[in-house]
Amino acid sequence: MLYMDYAATSPLYEEVIDTIAEVMKSHYGNPSSIHRLGVEAEKLLQSAKSVIASAIGASPNEIICTSGGTESNNLAIKGAAYGYQQRGKHLITTQIEHASVKEVFGQLEQEGFRVTYLPVSHTGSVSLADLQAAICEDTILVSIMYVNNEVGTIQPLQDIGRYLSAYPKIIFHVDAVQGLAKLPLEPKAWGIDLCSASAHKFRGPKGVGFLYRRTGLQLKPQLAGGGQEYGVRSGTENVPLIVGMAKALRITMDNQAAKIAHKYKLRRLLLEGIASMPELSLTGSEQEEEMAPHIVHFAFAGMKAEVVVHALEQREIYISTRSACTSGESEPSEVMLAMGCSRELAVSGLRISFSDEHTELDIAQFLRTLQEVVKELAPMRNPSMINRGKRR
């Protein structure tokens, strides 16, 4: 079995499983309780926040624990939009955001906010010039993802952060769910005000994540309740999962530079192998530094992506078509359409995502099997989709 769908979710480290079980068993107190069991749970919670904060160059009180990336994105975007709407009601995001960002902006548009959706290049990159042109006196929030979850393009966050520093009234939010632990991330140093993360993307548990909130930034709470998490996110904190998240992040961040280099090496092998198959076409930038190390995306013109996924599944190899949140849909990829691909090509996109524990032998096995599948399926391709399967 070869699992290569880490961008959808990742298996837990054994140490993380053991830690979560131990906390569940021995530290079940409510961290808001004033007795000893509660105080012990609160200490574990604060210790976990310290680990998380240290990993991104933040302070523990800038870490708000949530149920995952979707809640973090909702809290950041709605909390900022509602909290600062007296300054203006213009928001900026991109055409290729994850559904947990894109759908939030759609809701805000229905409530009277004005949203500008920045276009992207054929590689999936946002232009700083387009952002500059979109900003107006009414702009209060810019939300741009770190790494595109489908094709793996890295957005120029540091350039954007430097530019936005001249606009102190504009809040800069980053969905870093696919970037944290895969690449360096320093929200405070990069001028990021809000940054979302999810534990299950870096071998932590599902159902837990966090939102970095710069000191001094106010967010309108989205949940009414007991006022936990500095009054921003009410609800009893899930201490076992939060501790597990912190442990997973610490393990993943160990020797980060070496892990990144290893994944880029594997990525180059994948690119070389896929490029050798004429039926397939790679997406994204040819400049390695513009692409995340753990994601490779390609298209098989004339063939629906799910057919390839199931053919590989029969051989116990697991990849995906796009974001796991939308992979069951038969519509063309909105990300690929935004990148200038035809609708025919946009139904044939496939995503490989892997970890630092994968080896060159794993890549060789994958490529051999992929070649078998391509040869098997190539005669079944739709000719009209092949001929039209190119950029618009």
Order of alpha helices (4+ residues) and beta strands (2+ residues): beta-alpha-alpha-beta-alpha-beta-alpha-beta-alpha-beta-alpha-beta-beta-beta-alpha-alpha-beta-beta-alpha-beta-alpha-alpha-beta-alpha-alpha
